[in-house]
Amino acid sequence: MIRSELVEKIAEANPHLYQRDVERIVSTVFNEIIEALADGDRVELRGFGAFSVKKRDARVGRNPRTGESVQVEEKHVPFFKTGKLLRDRLNGG
């Protein structure tokens, strides 16, 4: 599902809302998640999962094309851990 499909489904389920308002709501939710992660905070959506940021230490990597060693800098990456309800639904529970 892409963002526009999500907006469409929410708008269909809530006919009292204008589509432009639903688009603004979805964008606001995503932007708040992005801002929280950028600040190093954790975002938990009960029953769905939790977004967090993990730190990857600097390391020596390998260029797959040439095989030479390259220095890979430390970086922060987004991480998602599914909630129990989502995991149970995916596994037929």
C-alpha positions in Angstrom: 0.0 0.0 0.0 1.2 3.5 -0.8 0.4 6.7 0.9 -2.3 7.8 -1.6 -4.0 4.4 -1.1 -3.9 4.8 2.7 -5.5 8.3 2.3 -8.2 6.9 0.0 -9.1 4.1 2.4 -9.3 6.5 5.4 -11.4 8.9 3.4 -13.8 6.1 2.4 -14.1 4.9 6.0 -14.8 8.5 7.2 -17.1 10.2 4.7 -17.5 13.1 7.0 -13.9 14.2 6.4 -12.7 15.9 3.3 -9.9 14.1 1.4 -7.6 17.1 1.8 -8.0 16.9 5.5 -7.3 13.2 5.5 -4.1 13.9 3.5 -3.1 16.5 6.0 -3.7 14.1 8.9 -1.7 11.3 7.3 1.2 13.7 6.4 1.2 15.1 10.0 1.4 11.6 11.5 4.3 10.6 9.2 6.1 13.9 9.8 5.8 13.5 13.6 7.2 10.0 13.4 10.1 11.3 11.3 10.8 14.2 13.7 10.7 12.0 16.7 13.1 9.5 15.2 15.4 12.4 14.1 15.4 13.5 17.7 16.4 10.0 18.8 13.1 9.3 20.4 11.1 6.0 20.1 7.6 6.0 18.6 5.2 3.2 19.8 1.9 2.5 18.2 0.2 -0.1 20.5 -0.8 -3.2 18.7 1.1 -2.2 15.6 4.7 -1.8 16.5 7.5 0.5 17.6 9.9 2.7 15.5 13.3 3.4 17.0 16.8 4.4 15.8 19.7 2.0 16.1 23.3 3.1 15.9 25.7 1.2 13.6 29.3 1.6 14.6 32.0 2.5 12.1 33.6 -0.5 10.5 35.8 -1.7 7.7 33.7 -2.8 4.7 34.5 -4.2 1.3 33.8 -2.7 -2.1 31.9 -5.6 -3.9 33.1 -4.5 -7.3 36.8 -4.2 -6.6 37.2 -6.2 -3.4 39.2 -3.4 -1.7 38.6 -2.5 1.9 36.8 0.8 2.6 36.1 2.6 5.8 32.3 2.8 6.6 31.4 5.6 8.9 29.1 5.3 11.9 25.5 5.8 11.1 22.0 5.7 12.5 19.3 3.6 10.9 15.6 3.4 11.5 14.3 0.1 13.0 10.8 -1.3 13.3 9.7 -3.9 15.8 6.2 -5.4 15.2 3.7 -5.4 18.0 2.1 -8.5 19.4 -1.3 -7.9 17.7 0.3 -7.4 14.3 2.6 -10.4 14.7 -0.4 -12.6 15.7 -2.5 -11.4 12.7 0.4 -12.1 10.3 0.8 -15.6 11.7 -2.9 -16.5 11.6 -3.6 -15.9 15.3 
